[in-house]
Structures are given as C-alpha cells and as structure tokens.
Amino acid sequence: MAATLVQYLGTGRRKRSVARVFLRPGKGDITVNHRAFGEYFVTESTRAVVRQPLTATETIDKFDVLILADGGGVAGQAGAARLGVSRALVEFNAELRAKLKKLGYLTRDPRAHERKKYGQKGARKRFQFSKR
C-alpha cells in the first residue's frame, strides 16, 4: 500500500490570474511553477504578499508550499497565491479563519481586468479626437 500524501488545497484568483496552492507538511520551502520562490517572484513586495498569511498564522516553517500560478501578471499571481494560501490554511485548521478574515486575506479582490472596447484604443482610452 502506498503512503498517503497529506496536503491541503486552496485556490485563489486575482485579476486574470489563478493560483492553485498545495500546503504539505515540511520545513518552509516555497515553489512556484516548479521554480524557486525568489526566482519566480523577483521583487520583495510580491514575495511578502505571498508570505503574509503564513507569517500572520506563524506557520511559515511548518509547511512546504507548492504554487501553480497561471494567467495575468506577476502582481496578480502574487495576490491569487495569497488567497490560495489563506484558503489552504483554513482547510488545515478552521480556527485560523477568524484571524485571516480579520486581516482581509480571505476576501477575493473583485477588481477584474476590463475588456477592450471596439472603436477604442483600450478599455477606457480613446483614439485622439480631431475637430478639423
């Protein structure tokens, strides 16, 4: 009989990004799309966003985090990963929910990408108007 893998799953979305997060008992390694954490999220601000739920619940050294991020940009993927990590932590221990909810980590940011409109340069921007 194969050994069962203990892991907690959380899915997060932000803008056009989707992040599937797997929390596995470990020593605190974070992997994003099979790459090192610091290699994928280059700026310290995006790395801090992903780590926020783990530091708030003091579980940063208890889990290895595997993030599979898709779509959008780096900032959107970091926000999606934060929501995914938070949801996975709640799946691990429901008592953490109150703390994460108070900090706003379980709230899905509803602001989404607005589509480009026809006859315009972008979603809001127009082509330059010429009177003559």
Order of alpha helices (4+ residues) and beta strands (2+ residues): beta-beta-beta-beta-alpha-alpha-beta-alpha-alpha
